[in-house]
C-alpha cells in the first residue's frame, strides 16, 4: 500500500510520481515546487492495521491526481520554445493584471484601514495598551475618499522591500524569485513549457 513511518512512528501513505508527470503534479498541488517526486500524506495513526484501512482512500486520491496530470500532458504537450509574440502577450497580460490590482486598491480608496480601525477599537475597549502611530480619525473608512497617509506609507514600504529583493535576484541572475508568477501565467495561457529551456528564462 506504499506505507512508511516517520521518526515518531506515525504512518504515511506515499506514491512515486513518474518523472514525466512531476511538473504537472506540482502545478496541481500548488505548493510552489517546480517538480513533485512523491505524493505523501499522514494517516494519523501508529497502528499498521488502521494505516492499511486509511491508506486506501488516500491512494485513490493519489490516483486521481496522477490522472489529472496525465490529462494535462495529453492536452498540452511539453514545449521547449515560445514565439516572440507569445512572450509579448504573456508579459502584456501580467502587466495589465498588476495595473488592475493597483487600480482596484485606489478606486476603493480604503485598503485595510477599516480592519486597522476595528482592531484599534477592540484593543482600546479591552483596556490593552498598544502603540498606534495613526489615529483612527485620520484613516479612510468610506470609498472614494482616497487612500490615507497610512496606506500610502504601507504601499511605499511594501514596494521598496519587493523592489530591493527583485533587483538583487535580477543582478545575480536568480530566476527563482519570479518563478511562481511565470508558472501561473503559463497555466493561464495553457502552455506546458520546459523550465530548463531558454525561452522559460526569457519571460522573466
Secondary structure, 3 states (H helix, E strand, C coil): CCEEECCCCCEEEEEECCHHHHHHHHHHHCCCCCCCCEEEEECCCCCHHHHHHHHHHHHHHHHHHHHHHHHHHHHCCCECCCCHHHHHHHHHHHHHHHHHHHHHHHHHCCCCHHHHHHHHHHHHHCCCCCCCCCCHHHCCCCCCCCCCHHHHHHHHHHHHHHHHHHHHHHHHCCHHHHHHHHHHHHHHCCCCECCCCHHHHHCC
